[in-house]
Amino acid sequence: MTPIRTIALVAAFALAIVAAVWLWRSGDGLAVNKGASGEAGQAQGTGKPLVGGPFAMTDQNGKPVTDQTFRGRYMLIYFGFTFCPDVCPTELQVMAGAMQKLGAKAEKVQPIFVTIDPDRDTPAVLAQYVKQFDPRLIGLTGTAAQTAAIAKAYRVFYEKVKDEQNAADYSMDHSSIVYLMGPDGGFLAFFPPATGPDEMAAKIASFF
């Protein structure tokens, strides 16, 4: 692994920790269980978790979708971008692995990849990208305003970072957490980096 990619992975993990703390602080009485080993977190609520909510985006086929499109199914959601060199592909592979391990139960789950780079990640780009991981994976993009709205709803940090060597190029810094939402759209759990497909599948199945 190159030094640049190593730095990127460290930065992404740091962002995930920041996001996990933000999840803990964002709820009205929300407690998030997260062991020292970095295991999946789960809401144990005395209040309503402030994660998730209404959104309007466009899928990889150019079809408008909203949060209501997925009602009745569990949503397994990850935010990233297609130009991401390491972290995003790794997390999407874990999601795909978890879907495979769920077997027939996977029919209850909709895996979703939301881009935080809508300028480059058009529906056509997403269509080519998501099929590399799992045929069930849906890619969502939108306008800058729609992207900002869904990121705010899910407490996702993202920021464009200019390339000092090439003013026309850029990358994206972003938090790296997989969210599990219930059939009613409510927050159930999150999975930080280093969560494996076995652990993810087991946690998802525990809600069925």
C-alpha positions as CSV (number, residue, x, y, z in Angstrom):
1,M,0.0,0.0,0.0
2,T,1.4,3.4,-0.9
3,P,2.0,6.1,1.8
4,I,-0.8,8.2,0.3
5,R,-3.3,5.4,0.6
6,T,-2.1,4.6,4.1
7,I,-2.7,8.2,5.1
8,A,-6.2,8.1,3.4
9,L,-7.1,5.0,5.4
10,V,-6.0,6.5,8.7
11,A,-7.9,9.7,7.9
12,A,-11.0,7.8,7.1
13,F,-10.8,5.8,10.3
14,A,-10.4,9.0,12.3
15,L,-13.4,10.5,10.6
16,A,-15.4,7.3,11.4
17,I,-14.5,7.8,15.1
18,V,-15.6,11.4,14.9
19,A,-18.8,10.4,13.3
20,A,-19.5,7.7,15.9
21,V,-19.0,10.3,18.7
22,W,-21.3,12.6,16.7
23,L,-23.9,9.9,16.6
24,W,-23.7,9.5,20.3
25,R,-24.1,13.2,20.9
26,S,-26.8,13.7,18.3
27,G,-29.5,11.7,20.0
28,D,-31.9,12.9,22.6
29,G,-31.0,10.3,25.2
30,L,-29.5,8.1,22.5
31,A,-26.9,5.6,23.8
32,V,-24.6,3.9,21.3
33,N,-23.0,0.6,22.2
34,K,-19.5,0.4,20.7
35,G,-17.0,-1.9,22.3
36,A,-13.3,-1.2,22.5
37,S,-12.7,-3.6,19.6
38,G,-14.7,-1.4,17.3
39,E,-17.8,-3.6,17.1
40,A,-21.0,-2.6,15.6
41,G,-23.0,0.1,17.5
42,Q,-26.7,-0.1,18.3
43,A,-29.2,2.5,19.6
44,Q,-30.5,1.7,23.0
45,G,-32.9,4.5,23.1
46,T,-34.5,6.5,25.9
47,G,-35.1,9.1,23.1
48,K,-35.3,9.3,19.3
49,P,-32.0,8.9,17.4
50,L,-31.4,11.9,15.2
51,V,-30.1,9.7,12.3
52,G,-32.0,9.3,9.0
53,G,-35.1,11.0,7.6
54,P,-36.7,12.0,4.4
55,F,-34.6,12.3,1.2
56,A,-35.1,12.6,-2.5
57,M,-32.4,11.3,-4.8
58,T,-31.9,9.6,-8.2
59,D,-30.8,6.0,-8.6
60,Q,-28.3,4.6,-11.1
61,N,-31.0,4.1,-13.7
62,G,-32.0,7.7,-13.6
63,K,-35.2,7.0,-11.6
64,P,-36.2,9.4,-8.8
65,V,-36.4,7.7,-5.4
66,T,-37.2,8.8,-1.9
67,D,-36.9,7.3,1.5
68,Q,-40.5,6.0,1.0
69,T,-39.3,3.9,-1.9
70,F,-37.6,1.6,0.6
71,R,-40.3,1.3,3.3
72,G,-40.9,-2.2,4.4
73,R,-37.3,-3.2,3.9
74,Y,-34.2,-2.8,5.9
75,M,-31.7,-0.3,4.4
76,L,-28.0,-0.9,4.6
77,I,-26.5,2.5,3.7
78,Y,-23.0,3.7,3.0
79,F,-21.9,7.1,1.8
80,G,-18.8,7.5,-0.4
81,F,-17.7,8.3,-3.9
82,T,-16.6,6.2,-6.9
83,F,-13.1,7.8,-7.2
84,C,-12.4,6.6,-3.6
85,P,-9.2,4.5,-3.9
86,D,-9.5,2.1,-0.9
87,V,-12.0,2.8,1.8
88,C,-15.2,2.9,-0.2
89,P,-14.5,-0.3,-2.2
90,T,-13.6,-2.1,1.0
91,E,-16.8,-1.1,2.8
92,L,-18.9,-2.0,-0.2
93,Q,-17.2,-5.4,-0.4
94,V,-18.0,-6.0,3.2
95,M,-21.7,-5.1,2.6
96,A,-21.8,-7.4,-0.4
97,G,-20.2,-10.2,1.7
98,A,-22.8,-9.6,4.5
99,M,-25.6,-9.9,1.9
100,Q,-24.3,-13.2,0.7
101,K,-24.0,-14.5,4.2
102,L,-27.6,-13.6,5.0
103,G,-28.7,-16.0,2.3
104,A,-32.5,-15.9,1.8
105,K,-32.8,-13.3,4.6
106,A,-31.1,-10.8,2.3
107,E,-34.4,-10.3,0.5
108,K,-35.4,-8.2,3.5
109,V,-32.4,-5.9,3.0
110,Q,-31.7,-3.2,0.4
111,P,-28.0,-2.2,0.2
112,I,-27.5,1.4,-0.9
113,F,-24.5,3.4,-1.9
114,V,-25.0,7.2,-1.7
115,T,-22.4,9.3,-3.4
116,I,-21.1,12.5,-1.8
117,D,-19.5,13.5,-5.1
118,P,-22.5,14.2,-7.4
119,D,-20.5,16.4,-9.7
120,R,-18.6,13.3,-11.0
121,D,-20.9,10.5,-9.9
122,T,-23.7,10.7,-12.4
123,P,-26.3,7.9,-12.7
124,A,-24.3,6.4,-15.6
125,V,-21.1,6.3,-13.5
126,L,-22.9,4.8,-10.6
127,A,-24.5,2.1,-12.8
128,Q,-21.0,0.9,-13.8
129,Y,-19.7,1.1,-10.3
130,V,-22.3,-0.6,-8.1
131,K,-22.5,-3.7,-10.3
132,Q,-18.9,-4.5,-9.4
133,F,-20.0,-5.3,-5.9
134,D,-23.5,-6.8,-5.8
135,P,-26.3,-6.9,-8.2
136,R,-28.7,-5.8,-5.5
137,L,-26.7,-2.7,-4.6
138,I,-28.4,0.6,-5.5
139,G,-26.4,3.7,-6.2
140,L,-28.0,7.1,-5.4
141,T,-26.9,10.6,-6.6
142,G,-28.6,13.9,-6.7
143,T,-28.1,17.7,-6.9
144,A,-25.7,19.4,-4.5
145,A,-28.6,20.4,-2.3
146,Q,-30.1,16.9,-2.3
147,T,-26.7,15.5,-1.4
148,A,-26.2,18.0,1.4
149,A,-29.7,17.2,2.8
150,I,-29.3,13.4,3.0
151,A,-25.8,13.8,4.4
152,K,-27.1,16.1,7.1
153,A,-30.0,13.7,7.9
154,Y,-27.5,10.8,8.3
155,R,-24.9,12.8,10.2
156,V,-22.3,12.3,7.4
157,F,-19.3,14.5,7.1
158,Y,-17.9,15.2,3.6
159,E,-15.6,17.8,2.2
160,K,-14.0,18.4,-1.2
161,V,-10.2,18.5,-1.0
162,K,-8.3,20.2,-3.9
163,D,-5.3,18.5,-5.4
164,E,-2.3,20.7,-4.8
165,Q,-0.5,19.3,-7.8
166,N,-3.5,19.7,-10.1
167,A,-6.0,22.5,-9.6
168,A,-8.6,20.8,-11.8
169,D,-8.5,17.6,-9.7
170,Y,-9.9,16.9,-6.2
171,S,-10.7,14.1,-3.8
172,M,-13.3,13.8,-1.0
173,D,-12.9,13.5,2.7
174,H,-15.8,11.8,4.3
175,S,-16.9,9.8,7.4
176,S,-16.9,6.0,6.7
177,I,-19.8,4.3,8.5
178,V,-22.4,1.8,7.3
179,Y,-25.9,2.4,8.7
180,L,-28.7,-0.1,9.2
181,M,-32.2,1.4,9.1
182,G,-35.4,-0.4,9.9
183,P,-38.4,-1.1,7.7
184,D,-40.0,2.1,9.1
185,G,-36.9,4.1,8.2
186,G,-35.7,4.3,11.8
187,F,-32.1,4.0,12.8
188,L,-31.1,0.6,14.2
189,A,-27.3,0.2,14.2
190,F,-24.1,1.4,12.6
191,F,-20.9,-0.4,11.5
192,P,-17.5,1.3,11.8
193,P,-14.5,0.4,9.7
194,A,-12.9,-3.0,10.4
195,T,-16.4,-4.6,10.8
196,G,-16.3,-7.9,8.9
197,P,-19.1,-9.4,6.8
198,D,-19.8,-12.1,9.4
199,E,-20.3,-9.6,12.2
200,M,-22.4,-7.3,9.9
201,A,-24.6,-10.2,8.8
202,A,-25.1,-11.4,12.3
203,K,-26.1,-8.0,13.6
204,I,-28.5,-7.4,10.7
205,A,-30.1,-10.9,11.2
206,S,-30.6,-10.1,14.9
207,F,-33.3,-7.6,14.0
208,F,-35.4,-10.0,11.9
